[in-house]
Amino acid sequence: MLLATAGFMYAFPIFKLPEPTGPHSIGTQTFHFVDKNRDEIFDEKQNSKRELMVQVWYPAQNGNGKNSPFMPNSNKMLPEDPIAKMFGIPTMFMEYLKYIPSHSYQDSDISTSSPPYPLIILNHGYGSSKTYHTSQAENLASHGYIVASIDHTYSTFATVFPDGKTTTMKTDEDLIGETNYRDVVGSVWTKDVTFTIDQLEKINSGQIPSVLKEKLDLTNIGIFGHSFGGAAAYDSSYDSRIKAGIDLDGSLYRYKDREGITKPFMFIFSEGAFDLYNKARQQYDYTDEELQAMGTTREESAEDVKNVQYQIEHLKKVAKNGGHILYIENTQHYNFADLQFYSPILQSLKITGAINPKRSASIINEYTLDFFNKHLKNKGGGLLEGPNSNYPEMKFASSLFAEDE
């Protein structure tokens, strides 16, 4: 039993979220929004409207109040946690997650040092949760941003509403039953972003009560997200209210027969994802052995490459308009979310890369902050000028796409 306990503690250690690097304490407040103008297409109930839970992090006057846990409503969320389901772990063995604190304080007074603060919208990945991006939101808030993280209902592993209702993942490809399911779901996510900005405008004006009244700089709005949330960040950037955006390792949706955006945008890919885009850019011809190792046929690969080529046109547009195409060495897809801290087993399964999770989180936070500082606060931007000896893992590839005809 002692050996089993020791093994479990190694596999699933009680981790600490990275310390925010900014000068501000952090407050947080969660909102329940109902879009009365949209039917909920993923709910079997008739006449139900689209509901969202949105957690906001902001610079706090001080660190008073109740500390907000890393995983709020853990009793309802833990049974649906994807890591527990992946490894077949009983919920009781994942309860340590409820004891992991964040660095935020519930409903703390907002800092009066330099309002209004630029607004950043944050989108989680497909089947994930806003919980998995807590450290990214906290870091930006500590540097004087207000960050609104959306739980995209029925695309999370669990979303808990104020009345106790809990929704789970329903927007899988098989459940949608359509070949263009990414566009179907993506359209809903983009409308979620638009609606959330609308509600934050009401919060700023005082129509919705909050400590955030008149504290949001709505002339400087940014957006970012991971995976499908990164695609949502790109798609939502067509909204004229959004000045700049970042896609963290996300393939796009609604990209066909559409002109790319010209406003400031940055793609940061994992090493493997970048390799896929770069080979498609080079029109790389996979060998039979490579296709077999990838578990795909030549016909399936050709279709995948065709779709990637459509997306590459958007990357080219971004690069040619001064945007950024970057990738981080030794990373995998989930090095872009707090899920990477769960277990060292994730590295052996190649769910995360060989890079130390704290290191990858630090790199992503630094480049995200520098990008938004440049485009929303008119300062910084030095990290975006080219390779930096402090971050040798970050590779610049914008020129490869900007030079292509």
C-alpha positions in Angstrom: 0.0 0.0 0.0 2.9 2.3 0.8 4.5 1.6 -2.6 1.1 2.2 -4.3 0.6 5.5 -2.5 4.1 6.6 -3.3 3.6 5.7 -6.9 0.4 7.6 -7.1 1.9 10.7 -5.4 4.7 10.6 -8.1 2.2 10.2 -10.9 -0.2 12.8 -9.7 1.6 15.2 -7.4 -0.1 18.2 -5.7 1.2 21.0 -7.9 1.4 24.7 -7.5 0.3 27.1 -10.3 3.1 29.4 -11.5 3.5 32.6 -9.6 2.2 35.6 -11.5 5.1 37.9 -12.4 3.3 41.3 -12.3 3.1 43.8 -9.5 -0.7 43.6 -8.9 -2.6 41.3 -6.6 -5.4 39.5 -8.4 -9.2 39.5 -8.0 -11.7 37.3 -9.7 -15.5 37.3 -10.3 -17.7 34.9 -12.2 -20.7 35.8 -14.2 -23.7 33.9 -15.6 -24.8 35.3 -18.9 -27.9 34.2 -20.9 -28.2 35.2 -24.5 -32.0 35.5 -25.0 -31.5 36.0 -28.7 -29.9 32.6 -29.3 -31.4 29.1 -29.0 -29.2 26.4 -27.5 -28.6 24.1 -30.4 -26.7 21.5 -28.3 -29.4 21.0 -25.8 -32.2 18.5 -26.3 -34.6 20.7 -24.4 -36.8 22.9 -26.5 -36.9 26.7 -26.3 -33.7 26.8 -24.1 -31.4 29.8 -24.7 -27.6 29.9 -24.8 -26.1 30.2 -21.3 -22.4 30.9 -20.5 -20.3 31.0 -17.4 -17.5 33.6 -17.7 -14.8 34.0 -15.1 -13.0 37.4 -15.0 -9.6 38.0 -13.5 -8.5 41.6 -12.8 -5.8 43.7 -10.9 -6.9 43.8 -7.3 -6.5 46.6 -4.8 -5.1 44.1 -2.3 -5.2 40.4 -1.7 -8.1 40.4 0.6 -11.1 38.1 0.6 -11.5 34.4 0.0 -8.9 32.6 -2.0 -10.4 31.2 -5.2 -9.5 27.5 -5.8 -7.9 26.3 -9.0 -11.0 24.1 -9.6 -14.2 25.7 -8.3 -17.2 23.4 -7.9 -14.8 20.5 -7.8 -17.4 18.1 -6.5 -19.3 18.4 -9.8 -16.3 18.8 -12.1 -13.9 16.1 -10.9 -16.2 13.2 -12.0 -15.9 14.5 -15.5 -12.2 15.4 -15.5 -10.6 14.1 -18.7 -7.4 13.0 -17.0 -9.3 10.8 -14.5 -11.3 9.3 -17.4 -8.2 8.8 -19.5 -6.4 6.8 -16.9 -9.6 5.2 -15.4 -8.8 6.8 -12.0 -11.7 6.8 -9.4 -12.8 10.4 -8.6 -11.7 9.9 -4.9 -8.1 9.8 -6.0 -8.4 13.1 -7.9 -9.8 15.0 -5.0 -6.4 16.5 -4.2 -7.2 19.0 -7.1 -9.8 20.7 -4.9 -7.0 21.7 -2.5 -4.9 23.4 -5.1 -5.2 27.2 -4.6 -5.0 29.8 -7.2 -3.4 33.2 -6.7 -6.7 35.0 -7.0 -9.2 36.4 -4.4 -12.9 36.2 -4.9 -14.7 39.5 -5.4 -11.7 41.5 -4.2 -11.7 45.3 -4.8 -10.3 46.3 -8.1 -7.0 48.2 -8.2 -7.3 52.0 -8.6 -3.7 52.5 -9.6 -4.2 52.9 -13.4 -7.7 52.1 -14.7 -9.2 51.6 -17.1 -7.5 48.3 -17.9 -7.4 46.7 -21.4 -9.7 43.7 -21.8 -8.5 40.3 -23.0 -10.9 37.4 -23.9 -9.6 33.9 -23.3 -10.9 30.7 -24.9 -10.2 27.2 -23.6 -9.6 24.2 -25.9 -12.2 21.7 -27.2 -13.5 19.5 -24.4 -11.4 21.4 -21.9 -12.3 24.2 -19.4 -11.5 27.8 -18.4 -10.0 26.2 -15.3 -7.1 24.9 -17.3 -6.0 28.5 -18.2 -6.0 29.9 -14.8 -2.3 30.6 -14.7 -2.4 32.5 -18.0 -5.3 34.7 -16.9 -3.7 35.4 -13.5 -0.4 36.4 -15.0 -2.0 38.9 -17.4 -4.2 40.3 -14.6 -1.1 40.8 -12.4 0.3 43.0 -15.2 -2.8 45.3 -15.4 -5.2 43.5 -17.7 -8.8 42.4 -17.2 -9.1 38.8 -18.5 -12.5 37.3 -19.3 -12.4 33.5 -19.7 -15.4 31.8 -21.3 -16.7 28.3 -20.6 -18.1 27.4 -24.0 -21.1 25.4 -22.9 -21.4 21.8 -24.1 -17.8 22.0 -25.3 -16.3 21.7 -21.8 -15.8 18.6 -19.8 -18.0 20.2 -17.2 -19.6 23.6 -16.7 -21.4 24.3 -13.5 -24.2 27.0 -13.4 -25.4 28.9 -10.3 -28.5 26.7 -9.8 -26.2 23.6 -9.7 -27.0 22.4 -13.2 -23.9 20.9 -14.8 -23.4 20.5 -18.5 -20.8 18.2 -20.1 -19.2 17.6 -23.5 -21.8 17.3 -26.3 -20.2 18.8 -29.3 -18.1 15.8 -30.4 -18.0 15.1 -34.1 -20.2 12.1 -33.9 -22.8 14.0 -31.9 -22.9 16.8 -34.4 -23.3 14.3 -37.2 -22.0 16.8 -39.9 -18.9 16.8 -42.0 -18.4 20.5 -41.3 -18.9 20.1 -37.5 -15.9 22.3 -36.7 -17.6 25.2 -38.5 -20.9 24.5 -36.8 -19.4 24.5 -33.4 -17.0 27.3 -34.2 -19.8 29.6 -35.3 -21.3 29.1 -31.8 -18.0 29.8 -30.1 -17.5 33.0 -32.1 -21.0 34.2 -31.2 -20.1 33.4 -27.6 -17.2 35.8 -27.8 -19.3 38.5 -29.4 -22.0 38.2 -26.8 -19.5 38.2 -23.9 -18.0 41.4 -25.2 -21.5 42.9 -25.4 -22.1 41.9 -21.7 -18.8 43.3 -20.6 -19.8 46.6 -22.2 -22.9 46.5 -20.0 -20.8 45.7 -17.0 -18.6 48.7 -17.8 -21.6 51.0 -18.1 -23.1 49.8 -14.8 -26.1 48.0 -16.4 -24.7 44.8 -14.8 -23.5 45.3 -11.2 -19.8 44.6 -10.7 -16.6 46.0 -9.2 -15.5 46.3 -12.8 -17.8 49.3 -13.5 -15.9 51.9 -15.6 -12.7 49.9 -15.2 -12.6 48.3 -18.6 -10.7 49.9 -21.5 -13.0 48.8 -24.3 -10.9 50.7 -26.9 -8.1 48.1 -26.3 -9.5 44.6 -26.5 -7.4 41.5 -27.2 -8.2 37.8 -27.5 -6.3 34.5 -27.3 -7.0 30.9 -26.8 -5.7 27.3 -27.0 -6.5 24.7 -29.6 -10.1 25.2 -30.8 -10.0 28.3 -28.5 -7.1 29.6 -30.6 -9.2 29.1 -33.7 -12.0 31.0 -31.9 -9.6 33.8 -31.2 -8.7 34.1 -34.9 -12.3 33.9 -36.1 -13.5 36.4 -33.5 -10.8 38.8 -34.6 -12.9 39.8 -37.6 -14.9 41.8 -34.9 -13.8 45.4 -35.3 -13.8 45.8 -31.5 -10.8 43.4 -31.2 -7.4 45.0 -31.9 -5.1 42.0 -31.6 -5.1 38.2 -31.0 -3.1 35.1 -30.4 -3.8 31.5 -31.4 -2.0 28.9 -29.2 -1.5 25.7 -31.2 -5.0 25.8 -32.8 -6.0 24.8 -36.3 -8.6 27.2 -37.8 -12.3 26.9 -38.6 -14.4 28.8 -41.2 -11.2 29.4 -43.2 -12.3 28.5 -46.7 -13.1 31.2 -49.3 -12.5 34.0 -46.7 -10.0 36.8 -46.8 -7.5 36.6 -43.9 -7.2 39.3 -41.2 -4.7 42.1 -41.4 -4.8 43.3 -37.7 -2.0 42.3 -35.3 -2.1 38.5 -34.8 0.3 35.8 -33.5 0.4 32.1 -33.9 2.5 30.1 -31.4 2.6 26.4 -32.3 3.9 23.3 -30.7 6.9 21.8 -32.5 4.8 18.9 -34.0 2.0 21.2 -35.2 4.5 23.6 -36.8 6.1 20.7 -38.6 2.8 19.8 -40.1 2.1 23.3 -41.4 5.7 23.8 -42.6 5.7 20.5 -44.6 2.4 21.5 -46.1 3.9 24.9 -47.0 6.8 23.0 -48.7 4.4 20.6 -50.4 6.2 17.8 -48.7 5.7 14.3 -50.1 5.3 11.8 -47.3 6.7 8.3 -47.7 4.6 5.2 -47.2 6.5 4.5 -44.0 5.8 7.9 -42.7 2.1 7.6 -43.5 2.0 4.2 -41.8 3.6 5.7 -38.7 1.1 8.5 -38.7 -1.8 6.0 -39.0 -3.2 7.4 -42.1 -3.6 6.6 -45.8 -2.2 8.6 -48.7 -5.8 9.6 -49.7 -6.6 10.7 -46.1 -3.3 12.6 -45.9 -4.0 14.4 -49.2 -7.3 15.6 -47.8 -5.7 16.8 -44.6 -3.0 18.6 -46.5 -5.6 20.3 -48.7 -7.3 21.7 -45.6 -4.0 22.7 -44.1 -3.2 24.6 -47.3 -6.3 26.6 -46.9 -5.2 27.6 -43.4 -1.7 28.4 -44.6 -3.1 31.2 -46.8 -4.3 32.8 -43.5 -0.9 32.4 -41.9 0.7 34.0 -45.0 -1.7 36.9 -44.7 -0.8 37.4 -41.0 2.9 37.1 -41.7 2.8 39.6 -44.6 1.0 42.1 -42.4 3.5 42.2 -39.7 2.1 39.3 -37.6 4.1 36.5 -36.1 4.4 32.7 -36.7 6.4 31.0 -33.9 6.9 27.6 -32.4 8.4 26.2 -29.2 10.9 23.4 -29.3 10.1 20.2 -27.4 6.5 21.1 -26.8 3.3 19.1 -27.5 -0.3 20.3 -27.7 -1.1 20.4 -23.9 2.0 22.4 -23.0 -0.2 25.4 -23.7 -2.6 24.8 -20.8 -2.4 24.1 -17.0 -3.2 20.5 -17.8 0.5 20.1 -18.3 1.1 20.3 -14.5 -1.1 17.3 -13.7 1.4 14.5 -14.1 4.8 13.6 -15.5 3.1 10.6 -17.1 1.7 13.1 -19.7 5.3 13.5 -21.1 5.8 9.7 -21.5 2.5 9.6 -23.4 3.5 12.5 -25.5 0.5 14.5 -24.5 3.0 17.1 -23.3 6.6 17.5 -24.7 10.0 17.0 -23.2 10.2 20.6 -22.0 9.7 21.3 -18.3 6.1 22.4 -17.8 7.1 25.4 -15.7 9.5 26.5 -18.5 6.9 26.2 -21.2 4.3 28.1 -19.1 6.9 30.8 -18.5 7.8 31.2 -22.2 4.1 31.3 -23.3 3.2 33.8 -20.6 6.2 36.1 -21.4 5.5 36.2 -25.2 1.7 36.6 -24.7 2.3 39.5 -22.3 4.8 41.2 -24.6 2.4 40.9 -27.6 -0.5 42.4 -25.7 1.7 45.1 -24.1 2.8 46.2 -27.6 -0.7 46.2 -29.2 -2.9 47.2 -26.3 -0.6 49.4 -24.1 1.9 50.7 -26.7 4.9 49.4 -24.8 7.2 46.4 -25.0 7.3 44.2 -28.0 11.0 43.5 -27.7 10.6 39.7 -27.6 8.8 39.8 -30.9 11.7 41.3 -32.8 13.6 38.0 -33.2 15.4 35.2 -31.4 16.3 35.9 -27.8 19.1 34.1 -25.9 16.9 34.0 -22.8 14.3 31.9 -24.7 16.2 29.7 -27.1 13.3 27.3 -27.3 11.2 29.9 -29.1 11.7 29.7 -32.9 10.6 32.4 -35.4 9.1 31.3 -38.7 7.2 34.4 -39.9 9.6 35.0 -42.7 9.0 31.5 -44.2 5.4 32.3 -44.7 5.7 36.0 -45.6 8.1 35.2 -48.4 5.9 32.5 -50.0 3.9 33.7 -53.1 
